[in-house]
Amino acid sequence: KSEYEELVFNKENIINAIVDEEERFQNTIDQGLDRLNSLIDEMKENGEKELSGSEAFKLYDTYGFPLDLTKEILNEENFDVDINKFNEEMENQRELARNARKKDSGWSLDNIVTDGISPTEFVGYDDLEVKAKIISIFDDSENKKSIDASDKGIIVSDKTSFYAQGGGQVSDTGYILSENTKACVTDVQKKNDIYFHYVEVIEGSLQLNNEYLFKVYRNRRLDITRNHSATHLLDQALRDVLKDTVKQAGSLVDEDKLRFDFTYNEALTKEQKREIEDIINEKIREELPVRKNIVSFKESQEIGAIGLFEDKYKDNVRVVSIGEYSKELCGGCHVNNSSNILMFKIISESSVSAGVRRIEAVTGKKVYDLLVNQKNIIDDTAQFLNTRPNQIKQRIESLEEEIQNQKEEIKRLRSSSIKDIYKDLESNIVKKDDHNSVVYKFKNTSIGELRDYENRLKNSYDNLIIVFASVSDEKIVFTVSVDDNLTDKYNAGNIVREISQITGGNGGGRRNFAQAGGKDISKLDSALEKAFEII
């Protein structure tokens, strides 16, 4: 606490976040254990002795189950695991990760030596166009004297109007131009106050020590500044609505939207989100001036400017103030008046990790586009429901009531059908000296339904052997159930295996219950006729 006073102030939140993370992890492990137990039961029913490597990898990748733990639990049940397949899945994942890194990495500034390169003068706060001289050219970290048409590279100039990615704001894009040259700027990164422009030459060539016009794409910059200034308003509005326990935990500002992460342990209510939107849109309508002043770090603290705890600040800092409502340390690009933001709308609020929430929002024309899109959806929905837009809710309520009535009717008919099938099953029971047996064919009946029929019959008849087959989607599923009193003489696994093999399938299981699949439906009837003989 002597170095980090925030730890004491946030003690409650820190403890809650750690406990929440532990509980989430334990829940994940519990889910994995449930999944593994379910797989073990399936292997027992199917007479299998080895867990597939794909399932073992899924337990590792999804539920955090180490392979050793999976093997230990399986060994207790006398099962094994396909290690080779697990290793193959693991290597596939590593290869995907390696390819993704290769795809995203491009040139690395880490490989570029900046010794001897003068810092870049950034004039882009006020000017979106500036004439500047190229002082360094790089191609995959190697020094060059030019970049020709259709080639890519990195250039450094003595000054620039292009903002370099930083502070949550994406870089500018645009063009570097001369009478015979046109190059597209796709990204700008900063290192040691040097601006590195990632370029692709379209026409002509970029030459070392030559002067060019650096021109930022204006409309994109304006959209970015709207979103960045709105982020500052959002930060303060969250503090107003959720109180001072809220802390910024990251942000991303581009031309399409703003993304703001903040510390909070609960999902925002509909009312809270509406209140936040109302506050921000009110500040936009108030036409608050946006000032950007360079002051000492001490002075910024005295006026209550908000800074990120993780950031390291110089002696002099840039304070962005939106009226008297918001004051933050920021090096990004902003509007000159809050009214330039035009409008603000939250599009999503979600959890990022334990104790951290995320809001995504849009401003300006993107809000209009969103409203038009939502209006179109409402109109299309109303047309589909054959009603008016202002009567959609009533129409849905009417349809829900109609659906509920139909469900109850289906339930009644199903109950009647089950009674009829059960009577038919009873009439097909064949009685022998030491057992009763029934063989029956179903259509489009699930395993759960077959088990339900089995249990009904077993509750009414002793010493019963049940053979069921269900046909659906050109596939056959067999189940065989043997009363526990008969398992010393009759083996459900052996019975189902012989029956299914007649139809080109296979399977197995325990002595009292077994399951199998079949392929050739044309041989199903003969297989079921053979069932009594097999028994």
C-alpha positions as CSV (number, residue, x, y, z in Angstrom):
1,K,0.0,0.0,0.0
2,S,2.9,2.4,0.5
3,E,3.6,2.4,-3.3
4,Y,0.1,1.5,-4.5
5,E,-2.6,3.2,-2.5
6,E,-5.2,1.9,-5.0
7,L,-4.8,-1.6,-3.5
8,V,-6.3,-0.5,-0.2
9,F,-9.0,1.6,-1.9
10,N,-10.0,-1.4,-4.1
11,K,-9.5,-4.1,-1.5
12,E,-13.1,-5.3,-1.6
13,N,-13.2,-5.4,-5.4
14,I,-9.9,-7.3,-5.5
15,I,-11.1,-10.0,-3.0
16,N,-14.4,-10.4,-4.9
17,A,-12.7,-10.7,-8.2
18,I,-10.3,-13.4,-6.9
19,V,-13.1,-15.4,-5.2
20,D,-15.3,-15.1,-8.3
21,E,-12.4,-16.4,-10.5
22,E,-11.8,-19.4,-8.2
23,E,-15.5,-20.2,-8.3
24,R,-15.6,-20.0,-12.1
25,F,-12.6,-22.3,-12.4
26,Q,-14.1,-24.8,-10.0
27,N,-17.4,-24.8,-11.9
28,T,-15.4,-25.5,-15.1
29,I,-13.6,-28.4,-13.5
30,D,-16.9,-29.8,-12.2
31,Q,-18.4,-29.5,-15.7
32,G,-15.4,-31.4,-17.1
33,L,-15.8,-34.1,-14.5
34,D,-19.4,-34.5,-15.4
35,R,-18.5,-34.8,-19.0
36,L,-15.8,-37.4,-18.3
37,N,-18.2,-39.5,-16.2
38,S,-20.7,-39.3,-19.0
39,L,-18.1,-40.6,-21.4
40,I,-17.2,-43.4,-19.1
41,D,-20.9,-44.5,-18.8
42,E,-21.1,-44.5,-22.6
43,M,-18.0,-46.6,-23.0
44,K,-19.4,-49.1,-20.5
45,E,-22.7,-49.3,-22.4
46,N,-20.9,-49.7,-25.7
47,G,-18.4,-52.2,-24.4
48,E,-15.5,-49.9,-25.3
49,K,-12.2,-49.8,-23.3
50,E,-10.5,-46.7,-24.7
51,L,-11.4,-43.0,-24.6
52,S,-10.9,-41.3,-27.9
53,G,-8.0,-38.8,-28.1
54,S,-10.3,-36.2,-29.5
55,E,-12.6,-36.4,-26.4
56,A,-9.5,-36.3,-24.1
57,F,-8.2,-33.2,-25.9
58,K,-11.7,-31.5,-25.7
59,L,-11.6,-32.1,-21.9
60,Y,-8.2,-30.5,-21.8
61,D,-8.9,-27.6,-24.2
62,T,-12.5,-26.7,-23.0
63,Y,-12.5,-27.7,-19.3
64,G,-8.9,-27.4,-18.3
65,F,-8.5,-31.1,-17.6
66,P,-4.8,-32.2,-17.8
67,L,-4.2,-35.4,-19.6
68,D,-2.7,-37.0,-16.5
69,L,-5.9,-36.3,-14.5
70,T,-8.0,-37.8,-17.3
71,K,-5.8,-40.9,-17.4
72,E,-5.9,-41.3,-13.6
73,I,-9.7,-41.2,-13.5
74,L,-10.0,-43.6,-16.5
75,N,-7.5,-46.0,-14.9
76,E,-9.7,-46.2,-11.8
77,E,-12.4,-47.6,-14.1
78,N,-10.0,-49.9,-16.0
79,F,-10.1,-47.7,-19.1
80,D,-7.4,-46.3,-21.3
81,V,-7.0,-43.2,-23.6
82,D,-5.8,-42.8,-27.2
83,I,-2.6,-40.9,-26.4
84,N,-1.5,-40.7,-30.1
85,K,-4.7,-39.0,-31.2
86,F,-4.5,-36.6,-28.2
87,N,-1.0,-35.6,-29.2
88,E,-2.2,-35.1,-32.8
89,E,-5.0,-32.8,-31.7
90,M,-2.5,-30.9,-29.5
91,E,-0.1,-30.4,-32.4
92,N,-2.9,-29.3,-34.7
93,Q,-3.8,-26.6,-32.2
94,R,-0.2,-25.4,-31.9
95,E,0.1,-25.3,-35.7
96,L,-3.0,-23.1,-35.9
97,A,-1.6,-20.8,-33.3
98,R,1.8,-20.6,-35.1
99,N,0.1,-19.8,-38.4
100,A,-2.1,-17.1,-36.8
101,R,1.0,-15.5,-35.3
102,K,2.7,-15.5,-38.7
103,K,-0.3,-14.0,-40.4
104,D,-0.8,-11.2,-37.8
105,S,2.8,-10.3,-37.1
106,G,4.0,-8.6,-40.2
107,W,7.1,-6.5,-39.7
108,S,8.2,-6.0,-36.1
109,L,9.4,-2.7,-34.8
110,D,11.5,-4.7,-32.3
111,N,13.9,-5.5,-35.2
112,I,14.3,-1.8,-36.3
113,V,17.2,0.0,-34.7
114,T,16.1,3.6,-33.9
115,D,19.6,4.9,-33.0
116,G,20.3,8.0,-35.0
117,I,16.7,8.6,-36.2
118,S,15.2,11.9,-35.0
119,P,11.8,12.0,-33.2
120,T,8.9,12.8,-35.5
121,E,7.1,16.1,-35.1
122,F,3.3,15.3,-34.9
123,V,1.1,18.1,-36.2
124,G,-2.0,16.0,-36.7
125,Y,-4.1,17.4,-33.8
126,D,-4.7,20.6,-35.9
127,D,-3.6,19.7,-39.5
128,L,-4.7,16.6,-41.4
129,E,-2.3,17.5,-44.3
130,V,1.4,18.4,-44.0
131,K,4.4,18.4,-46.3
132,A,7.2,16.3,-44.8
133,K,10.5,14.8,-45.8
134,I,11.2,11.0,-45.6
135,I,14.2,10.5,-43.4
136,S,14.2,6.6,-43.2
137,I,12.9,3.7,-45.2
138,F,12.7,0.1,-44.1
139,D,11.7,-3.1,-45.8
140,D,11.3,-6.0,-43.4
141,S,13.6,-4.1,-40.9
142,E,16.3,-3.5,-43.6
143,N,17.3,0.1,-44.6
144,K,16.4,1.1,-48.1
145,K,16.6,4.2,-50.3
146,S,13.2,3.8,-52.0
147,I,10.0,1.8,-52.2
148,D,8.6,1.3,-55.7
149,A,5.1,0.7,-57.1
150,S,3.4,-2.5,-55.8
151,D,5.9,-2.8,-53.0
152,K,5.3,-2.4,-49.3
153,G,7.5,-1.0,-46.6
154,I,7.9,1.3,-43.6
155,I,8.8,5.0,-43.8
156,V,9.8,7.6,-41.2
157,S,9.4,11.3,-41.9
158,D,10.6,14.5,-40.1
159,K,6.9,15.4,-39.3
160,T,3.5,13.8,-39.9
161,S,-0.2,14.5,-39.7
162,F,-0.9,10.7,-39.1
163,Y,-1.8,9.7,-35.5
164,A,0.0,6.6,-34.4
165,Q,-1.9,3.9,-32.6
166,G,-1.9,4.4,-28.9
167,G,-4.1,5.1,-25.8
168,G,-6.8,2.8,-27.2
169,Q,-7.1,4.8,-30.4
170,V,-6.3,3.1,-33.7
171,S,-3.9,4.8,-36.1
172,D,-5.0,7.1,-39.0
173,T,-5.0,5.9,-42.6
174,G,-4.6,7.9,-45.8
175,Y,-2.1,8.8,-48.5
176,I,1.4,10.0,-49.1
177,L,1.3,12.0,-52.4
178,S,3.5,13.9,-54.9
179,E,3.0,14.8,-58.5
180,N,4.0,11.3,-59.7
181,T,3.6,9.2,-56.5
182,K,0.6,7.8,-54.6
183,A,1.2,5.6,-51.6
184,C,-1.5,4.2,-49.2
185,V,-0.8,4.4,-45.5
186,T,-2.4,1.4,-43.8
187,D,-1.0,1.7,-40.3
188,V,1.1,3.9,-38.1
189,Q,3.0,2.8,-35.0
190,K,5.2,4.7,-32.6
191,K,8.5,3.8,-30.9
192,N,10.7,6.3,-29.0
193,D,8.6,9.2,-30.3
194,I,9.4,8.0,-33.9
195,Y,6.3,7.5,-36.2
196,F,6.6,4.4,-38.4
197,H,4.2,4.6,-41.4
198,Y,3.3,1.2,-43.0
199,V,2.8,2.0,-46.7
200,E,2.0,0.3,-50.0
201,V,3.0,2.2,-53.1
202,I,0.3,2.4,-55.7
203,E,2.0,4.7,-58.3
204,G,5.6,6.0,-58.7
205,S,8.0,5.5,-55.8
206,L,8.8,6.9,-52.3
207,Q,12.4,8.2,-52.2
208,L,14.6,8.9,-49.3
209,N,15.2,12.6,-48.5
210,N,12.3,13.6,-50.8
211,E,9.4,15.7,-49.6
212,Y,5.7,14.5,-50.0
213,L,2.2,15.5,-48.9
214,F,1.0,13.4,-46.0
215,K,-2.8,13.4,-46.2
216,V,-5.0,11.8,-43.5
217,Y,-8.3,10.3,-44.6
218,R,-10.5,13.1,-43.1
219,N,-13.9,11.4,-42.7
220,R,-12.4,8.4,-40.9
221,R,-10.5,10.6,-38.5
222,L,-13.7,12.5,-37.7
223,D,-15.5,9.3,-36.9
224,I,-12.6,8.2,-34.7
225,T,-12.6,11.5,-32.8
226,R,-16.3,11.3,-32.1
227,N,-15.9,7.8,-30.6
228,H,-12.9,8.9,-28.6
229,S,-14.6,11.9,-27.0
230,A,-17.7,9.8,-26.4
231,T,-15.4,7.3,-24.5
232,H,-14.5,10.1,-22.1
233,L,-18.1,11.0,-21.5
234,L,-18.9,7.3,-21.0
235,D,-16.1,6.9,-18.4
236,Q,-17.6,9.8,-16.3
237,A,-21.2,8.7,-16.8
238,L,-20.3,5.2,-15.5
239,R,-18.8,6.8,-12.4
240,D,-21.9,8.9,-11.9
241,V,-24.3,6.0,-12.3
242,L,-22.3,3.1,-10.7
243,K,-20.3,5.3,-8.3
244,D,-16.5,5.6,-7.8
245,T,-15.9,1.8,-7.6
246,V,-15.8,1.8,-11.4
247,K,-12.3,2.0,-13.0
248,Q,-11.3,1.9,-16.7
249,A,-9.8,-1.4,-17.6
250,G,-9.0,-0.8,-21.3
251,S,-10.5,0.7,-24.4
252,L,-10.5,0.6,-28.2
253,V,-11.6,3.5,-30.4
254,D,-11.9,3.1,-34.2
255,E,-14.1,4.6,-36.9
256,D,-16.9,2.1,-36.5
257,K,-17.4,2.0,-32.7
258,L,-16.0,2.5,-29.3
259,R,-15.2,-0.3,-26.8
260,F,-14.8,0.5,-23.1
261,D,-13.8,-2.1,-20.4
262,F,-14.4,-1.2,-16.8
263,T,-14.2,-2.9,-13.4
264,Y,-17.7,-4.0,-12.1
265,N,-19.0,-7.3,-10.8
266,E,-22.6,-7.2,-12.1
267,A,-24.3,-6.9,-15.4
268,L,-25.8,-3.5,-16.0
269,T,-29.6,-3.3,-15.7
270,K,-31.7,-1.9,-18.6
271,E,-32.4,1.1,-16.5
272,Q,-28.7,1.8,-15.8
273,K,-27.8,1.6,-19.5
274,R,-30.6,4.0,-20.3
275,E,-29.5,6.4,-17.6
276,I,-25.9,6.3,-19.0
277,E,-27.1,7.0,-22.5
278,D,-29.4,9.8,-21.3
279,I,-26.5,11.5,-19.5
280,I,-24.1,11.3,-22.4
281,N,-26.7,12.5,-25.0
282,E,-27.6,15.4,-22.6
283,K,-23.9,16.4,-22.5
284,I,-23.8,16.2,-26.3
285,R,-26.8,18.6,-26.6
286,E,-25.2,21.0,-24.1
287,E,-22.5,21.8,-26.7
288,L,-19.7,21.7,-24.2
289,P,-16.3,23.0,-25.4
290,V,-13.5,20.5,-25.6
291,R,-10.2,21.9,-24.4
292,K,-6.8,20.2,-24.7
293,N,-4.2,21.7,-22.4
294,I,-0.6,20.8,-21.6
295,V,-0.1,21.1,-17.8
296,S,2.2,19.6,-15.2
297,F,1.3,16.2,-13.9
298,K,0.9,17.7,-10.4
299,E,-1.5,20.3,-11.7
300,S,-3.5,17.7,-13.5
301,Q,-4.0,15.9,-10.2
302,E,-5.0,19.1,-8.5
303,I,-7.8,19.7,-11.0
304,G,-9.1,16.1,-10.7
305,A,-8.1,14.8,-14.2
306,I,-8.4,11.1,-14.5
307,G,-5.4,9.0,-15.5
308,L,-5.0,5.3,-16.0
309,F,-3.2,3.7,-13.0
310,E,-1.1,1.5,-15.3
311,D,0.3,4.3,-17.4
312,K,3.6,6.1,-16.7
313,Y,3.3,9.9,-17.2
314,K,5.9,12.5,-18.0
315,D,6.3,15.8,-16.0
316,N,4.0,17.5,-18.5
317,V,0.8,15.9,-19.5
318,R,-2.1,16.6,-21.9
319,V,-5.5,17.1,-20.3
320,V,-8.7,16.8,-22.4
321,S,-11.6,18.5,-20.7
322,I,-15.2,18.3,-22.0
323,G,-16.7,21.4,-20.3
324,E,-16.5,20.9,-16.6
325,Y,-18.0,17.4,-16.8
326,S,-15.0,15.3,-17.9
327,K,-11.3,15.7,-17.4
328,E,-8.8,13.0,-18.4
329,L,-5.1,12.6,-19.3
330,C,-5.1,11.7,-23.0
331,G,-2.9,12.0,-26.0
332,G,-5.6,11.1,-28.5
333,C,-7.6,13.0,-31.0
334,H,-10.9,14.6,-30.0
335,V,-13.8,16.8,-31.3
336,N,-13.8,20.5,-30.6
337,N,-17.3,20.6,-29.1
338,S,-19.4,17.8,-27.6
339,S,-22.1,18.5,-30.1
340,N,-19.8,17.2,-32.8
341,I,-20.4,13.7,-31.4
342,L,-24.1,14.1,-32.7
343,M,-25.5,11.1,-30.8
344,F,-24.5,8.2,-28.6
345,K,-26.1,4.7,-28.4
346,I,-25.0,1.5,-26.5
347,I,-25.1,-1.6,-28.7
348,S,-23.9,-4.2,-26.2
349,E,-22.9,-4.7,-22.6
350,S,-21.2,-8.0,-21.6
351,S,-18.7,-9.7,-19.3
352,V,-15.0,-9.8,-20.4
353,S,-13.6,-11.6,-17.4
354,A,-14.2,-11.9,-13.6
355,G,-15.0,-8.4,-12.4
356,V,-14.6,-6.7,-15.7
357,R,-17.5,-5.6,-18.0
358,R,-17.4,-4.3,-21.5
359,I,-19.6,-1.7,-23.3
360,E,-19.6,-1.2,-27.0
361,A,-21.3,1.8,-28.5
362,V,-21.7,3.9,-31.6
363,T,-21.9,7.6,-32.3
364,G,-22.7,10.0,-35.1
365,K,-24.1,8.6,-38.4
366,K,-23.5,5.0,-37.1
367,V,-26.4,5.7,-34.6
368,Y,-28.6,6.7,-37.5
369,D,-27.6,3.6,-39.5
370,L,-28.4,1.5,-36.4
371,L,-31.8,3.0,-36.0
372,V,-32.7,2.6,-39.6
373,N,-31.6,-1.0,-39.5
374,Q,-33.7,-1.7,-36.4
375,K,-36.7,0.1,-38.0
376,N,-36.4,-2.2,-41.0
377,I,-36.2,-5.3,-38.8
378,I,-39.4,-4.1,-36.9
379,D,-41.2,-3.5,-40.2
380,D,-40.1,-6.9,-41.6
381,T,-41.2,-8.6,-38.4
382,A,-44.6,-6.9,-38.4
383,Q,-45.1,-7.9,-42.1
384,F,-44.1,-11.5,-41.3
385,L,-46.5,-11.6,-38.3
386,N,-49.2,-10.0,-40.4
387,T,-49.7,-7.1,-38.0
388,R,-48.7,-3.5,-37.5
389,P,-45.3,-2.4,-36.0
390,N,-47.0,-1.0,-32.9
391,Q,-48.9,-4.3,-32.4
392,I,-46.0,-6.8,-32.6
393,K,-46.0,-7.4,-28.8
394,Q,-49.7,-8.2,-28.7
395,R,-49.4,-10.4,-31.8
396,I,-46.5,-12.4,-30.2
397,E,-48.5,-12.8,-26.9
398,S,-51.4,-14.2,-28.9
399,L,-49.1,-16.6,-30.8
400,E,-47.5,-17.8,-27.5
401,E,-51.0,-18.6,-26.1
402,E,-51.8,-20.4,-29.3
403,I,-48.6,-22.4,-29.2
404,Q,-49.2,-23.3,-25.5
405,N,-52.6,-24.6,-26.4
406,Q,-51.2,-26.7,-29.2
407,K,-48.5,-28.1,-26.9
408,E,-51.1,-29.2,-24.4
409,E,-53.1,-30.8,-27.3
410,I,-49.9,-32.6,-28.5
411,K,-49.2,-33.8,-24.9
412,R,-52.8,-35.2,-24.7
413,L,-52.5,-37.0,-28.0
414,R,-49.0,-38.2,-27.2
415,S,-50.3,-39.6,-23.9
416,S,-53.1,-41.4,-25.7
417,S,-50.6,-42.7,-28.2
418,I,-48.2,-44.0,-25.5
419,K,-51.1,-45.9,-23.9
420,D,-51.9,-47.5,-27.2
421,I,-48.3,-48.5,-27.8
422,Y,-48.0,-49.8,-24.3
423,K,-51.1,-52.0,-24.8
424,D,-49.6,-53.3,-28.0
425,L,-46.3,-54.1,-26.2
426,E,-48.1,-56.1,-23.6
427,S,-50.0,-58.1,-26.2
428,N,-46.6,-59.0,-27.8
429,I,-45.1,-60.5,-24.6
430,V,-44.1,-64.1,-25.1
431,K,-44.1,-66.2,-21.9
432,K,-41.6,-69.0,-21.4
433,D,-40.8,-71.2,-18.4
434,D,-38.0,-69.1,-16.9
435,H,-38.6,-65.7,-18.6
436,N,-40.9,-63.4,-20.5
437,S,-39.7,-61.7,-23.7
438,V,-40.9,-59.0,-26.1
439,V,-39.6,-57.9,-29.4
440,Y,-40.9,-54.6,-30.9
441,K,-40.1,-52.2,-33.7
442,F,-40.5,-48.4,-33.5
443,K,-40.2,-45.5,-35.9
444,N,-38.4,-42.2,-35.0
445,T,-38.2,-43.0,-31.3
446,S,-35.4,-41.7,-29.2
447,I,-33.3,-43.7,-26.8
448,G,-34.9,-41.9,-23.9
449,E,-38.3,-42.9,-25.0
450,L,-37.2,-46.6,-25.5
451,R,-35.8,-46.6,-22.0
452,D,-39.1,-45.2,-20.7
453,Y,-41.1,-48.1,-22.3
454,E,-38.6,-50.6,-20.9
455,N,-39.0,-49.2,-17.4
456,R,-42.8,-49.3,-17.7
457,L,-42.8,-52.9,-18.8
458,K,-40.2,-54.0,-16.1
459,N,-42.4,-52.4,-13.4
460,S,-45.3,-54.7,-14.5
461,Y,-43.6,-57.9,-15.5
462,D,-40.9,-60.0,-13.8
463,N,-38.1,-61.9,-15.5
464,L,-38.4,-59.9,-18.7
465,I,-36.1,-59.7,-21.7
466,I,-36.9,-56.7,-23.9
467,V,-35.6,-56.2,-27.5
468,F,-36.4,-52.9,-29.1
469,A,-35.4,-51.4,-32.5
470,S,-36.0,-47.9,-33.7
471,V,-35.7,-46.8,-37.3
472,S,-35.0,-43.1,-38.2
473,D,-33.0,-41.4,-41.0
474,E,-32.1,-44.7,-42.6
475,K,-30.4,-45.8,-39.4
476,I,-31.3,-48.5,-36.8
477,V,-30.8,-48.4,-33.1
478,F,-31.2,-51.6,-31.1
479,T,-31.6,-51.8,-27.3
480,V,-31.7,-55.0,-25.2
481,S,-32.7,-55.1,-21.5
482,V,-32.5,-58.2,-19.3
483,D,-34.0,-58.5,-15.9
484,D,-31.3,-58.6,-13.2
485,N,-32.7,-62.0,-12.0
486,L,-31.8,-63.5,-15.4
487,T,-28.3,-62.1,-16.0
488,D,-26.6,-65.3,-14.9
489,K,-28.2,-67.0,-17.9
490,Y,-28.8,-64.2,-20.4
491,N,-26.4,-61.5,-21.5
492,A,-27.9,-58.3,-23.1
493,G,-24.5,-57.5,-24.7
494,N,-24.3,-60.8,-26.5
495,I,-27.9,-60.7,-27.6
496,V,-27.7,-57.1,-29.1
497,R,-24.4,-57.9,-30.8
498,E,-25.8,-60.9,-32.7
499,I,-29.0,-59.1,-33.7
500,S,-27.2,-56.0,-34.9
501,Q,-24.7,-58.0,-36.9
502,I,-27.5,-59.3,-39.1
503,T,-28.2,-55.8,-40.3
504,G,-24.5,-55.0,-40.8
505,G,-24.0,-53.2,-37.4
506,N,-22.4,-53.9,-34.1
507,G,-22.5,-52.9,-30.4
508,G,-22.5,-54.3,-26.9
509,G,-22.8,-53.3,-23.3
510,R,-23.5,-54.7,-19.8
511,R,-25.3,-58.0,-19.0
512,N,-28.5,-56.2,-18.0
513,F,-28.5,-53.5,-20.7
514,A,-26.8,-53.1,-24.1
515,Q,-27.1,-50.9,-27.2
516,A,-26.1,-51.3,-30.9
517,G,-26.5,-49.7,-34.3
518,G,-27.6,-51.2,-37.6
519,K,-27.2,-50.3,-41.2
520,D,-29.3,-52.5,-43.5
521,I,-33.0,-51.7,-42.9
522,S,-34.1,-54.4,-45.4
523,K,-32.8,-57.0,-43.0
524,L,-34.4,-55.5,-39.8
525,D,-37.5,-57.7,-39.8
526,S,-35.5,-60.9,-40.2
527,A,-33.1,-59.8,-37.4
528,L,-36.1,-59.2,-35.1
529,E,-37.6,-62.6,-36.0
530,K,-34.2,-64.1,-35.2
531,A,-34.2,-62.4,-31.8
532,F,-36.3,-65.1,-30.1
533,E,-34.1,-67.8,-31.4
534,I,-30.9,-65.9,-30.2
535,I,-32.5,-65.5,-26.8
